[in-house]
């Protein structure tokens, strides 16, 4: 199976769900983060795409991307292209 490319498709498939998570947790999380990378990490950790946004498709897709590229690379890519903080 071909690797999922870290490109506009990944951004488009995850952006809405990540924004949804951030909008729900930001009131409690904004004081804990210093930059966009940390904000993104909080959104992606603890299965929040599934548990907070209740988006199983986005959650599964994110894990496919992380299986192909690793957590760190995926996190940095998303933080570079999706601005939360």
C-alpha positions in Angstrom: 0.0 0.0 0.0 1.3 3.4 -0.9 2.2 5.9 1.8 -0.2 8.8 2.4 1.6 12.0 1.3 1.8 14.8 3.7 0.1 17.3 1.5 -3.0 19.5 1.0 -5.3 16.4 1.2 -4.1 15.6 4.7 -4.7 19.3 5.8 -8.1 19.4 4.2 -9.3 16.1 5.7 -8.2 17.0 9.2 -8.5 20.8 9.5 -12.2 21.0 10.4 -12.0 18.3 13.0 -8.8 19.8 14.6 -10.5 23.3 14.6 -13.5 21.7 16.3 -11.4 20.1 19.0 -9.5 23.3 19.6 -12.6 25.4 19.8 -13.9 23.0 22.5 -10.7 22.7 24.6 -9.1 26.2 24.0 -10.7 27.8 27.0 -9.0 25.3 29.3 -5.8 24.8 27.2 -4.8 28.2 26.0 -2.9 29.0 29.3 -1.0 25.8 28.9 0.5 26.3 25.5 3.3 28.6 24.3 3.0 28.0 20.5 1.0 26.4 17.8 3.0 23.2 18.0 1.9 22.7 21.6 -1.7 23.6 20.7 -1.7 21.0 17.9 -0.2 18.4 20.2 -3.0 18.9 22.8 -5.6 18.5 20.0 -4.1 15.3 18.7 -3.2 13.6 22.0 -5.5 11.5 24.1 -7.7 10.5 21.1 -9.4 13.9 21.2 -10.3 13.8 17.5 -12.5 10.8 18.5 -13.5 11.7 22.1 -14.0 15.5 21.8 -14.9 16.0 18.1 -16.5 12.5 17.8 -15.1 12.2 14.3 -14.1 8.5 13.8 -13.2 9.0 10.1 -10.7 11.8 10.9 -9.3 9.9 13.9 -8.7 6.8 11.7 -7.2 8.9 8.9 -4.9 10.6 11.4 -3.6 7.3 12.6 -3.0 6.1 9.1 -1.0 9.2 8.4 1.0 8.7 11.7 1.6 5.0 10.8 3.1 6.2 7.6 5.1 9.2 8.8 5.4 8.9 12.6 3.9 11.0 15.3 6.5 13.8 15.4 6.6 14.4 11.6 2.8 14.4 11.3 2.5 16.8 14.3 5.0 19.2 12.9 3.4 19.1 9.4 -0.1 19.8 10.8 1.2 22.6 13.1 2.9 24.3 10.2 -0.2 24.3 8.1 -3.1 24.6 10.6 -2.9 27.5 12.9 -4.7 27.3 16.2 -2.7 29.5 18.6 
